[in-house]
């Protein structure tokens, strides 16, 4: 993660069903669904103003850390999250069992 994002907290906005990272007034987010300690990450979006800066990657890293620290299982439906885990297999450990074979 780029240093400029390290001290910016990720917010779990339960009303909007989004994890959000706000940088310089612009908010990148991941839509999610949650049930019984299982979170499905559905869609990641980052505003044009943050394009190319690594905000979406920082958001994904922060959300995965949050999920691990809070003992969630992950269903990675978002293509960006899926691709990130493919590149960083250390995160497969939090993926729900029936999705793990997609990373082998």
C-alpha positions as CSV (number, residue, x, y, z in Angstrom):
1,X,0.0,0.0,0.0
2,X,1.2,3.4,-0.8
3,X,2.2,5.4,2.3
4,X,-0.3,8.2,1.6
5,X,-3.1,5.7,2.4
6,X,-1.7,4.0,5.4
7,X,-3.2,6.3,8.1
8,X,-6.6,6.7,6.4
9,X,-9.2,4.5,8.1
10,X,-11.6,2.3,6.2
11,X,-15.2,2.8,7.2
12,X,-17.8,0.1,7.3
13,X,-20.9,2.0,6.4
14,X,-23.6,-0.5,7.4
15,X,-26.5,1.7,6.2
16,X,-25.1,1.9,2.6
17,X,-23.6,-1.6,2.8
18,X,-20.2,-0.3,1.7
19,X,-16.7,-0.2,2.9
20,X,-15.5,3.3,2.2
21,X,-12.1,5.0,2.0
22,X,-12.2,8.8,1.7
23,X,-9.2,10.6,0.3
24,X,-9.1,14.4,-0.2
25,X,-12.9,14.5,-0.1
26,X,-13.3,11.7,-2.7
27,X,-14.7,8.3,-1.6
28,X,-13.8,4.9,-3.0
29,X,-16.0,2.1,-2.0
30,X,-16.7,-1.6,-2.1
31,X,-20.4,-2.8,-2.0
32,X,-20.9,-5.8,0.2
33,X,-23.5,-8.2,1.5
34,X,-23.2,-9.7,5.0
35,X,-24.7,-12.8,6.7
36,X,-23.5,-14.9,9.6
37,X,-19.9,-13.8,9.6
38,X,-19.7,-14.2,5.8
39,X,-19.1,-11.1,3.6
40,X,-19.5,-11.0,-0.1
41,X,-17.6,-8.2,-1.7
42,X,-19.6,-7.3,-4.8
43,X,-18.3,-4.2,-6.6
44,X,-15.4,-1.8,-6.1
45,X,-15.5,1.7,-7.4
46,X,-13.1,4.6,-7.2
47,X,-13.8,8.1,-8.4
48,X,-11.9,9.4,-11.4
49,X,-10.1,11.9,-9.2
50,X,-8.4,9.0,-7.5
51,X,-7.6,7.0,-10.6
52,X,-4.1,5.7,-10.9
53,X,-3.2,6.6,-7.4
54,X,-3.7,3.2,-5.7
55,X,-6.8,4.1,-3.7
56,X,-8.8,1.0,-4.9
57,X,-5.9,-1.3,-4.0
58,X,-5.5,0.4,-0.6
59,X,-9.2,0.0,0.0
60,X,-9.1,-3.7,-0.9
61,X,-6.1,-4.3,1.4
62,X,-7.7,-2.5,4.3
63,X,-11.0,-4.4,3.8
64,X,-9.2,-7.8,3.7
65,X,-7.3,-6.9,6.9
66,X,-10.6,-5.9,8.5
67,X,-12.2,-9.2,7.5
68,X,-9.3,-11.2,8.8
69,X,-9.1,-9.3,12.1
70,X,-12.8,-9.8,12.7
71,X,-13.0,-13.5,11.7
72,X,-15.1,-13.1,8.6
73,X,-15.2,-15.5,5.7
74,X,-15.0,-13.9,2.3
75,X,-16.9,-14.5,-0.9
76,X,-14.9,-12.5,-3.5
77,X,-17.5,-11.7,-6.2
78,X,-15.9,-8.4,-7.2
79,X,-13.5,-8.9,-10.1
80,X,-11.0,-6.5,-8.6
81,X,-11.0,-8.2,-5.3
82,X,-10.7,-11.6,-7.0
83,X,-7.7,-10.5,-9.1
84,X,-6.1,-9.0,-6.0
85,X,-6.3,-12.3,-4.1
86,X,-5.0,-14.1,-7.2
87,X,-1.9,-11.9,-7.0
88,X,-1.6,-12.1,-3.2
89,X,-2.5,-15.7,-2.3
90,X,-1.8,-15.1,1.4
91,X,-5.4,-13.8,1.5
92,X,-6.9,-17.1,0.3
93,X,-7.0,-18.2,3.9
94,X,-10.1,-15.9,4.6
95,X,-12.0,-17.0,1.4
96,X,-15.0,-19.2,2.1
97,X,-14.1,-22.9,1.6
98,X,-16.4,-23.4,-1.5
99,X,-14.6,-20.5,-3.3
100,X,-11.0,-21.5,-2.5
101,X,-10.7,-23.9,-5.5
102,X,-11.0,-20.9,-7.8
103,X,-7.6,-19.7,-6.6
104,X,-5.7,-23.0,-7.1
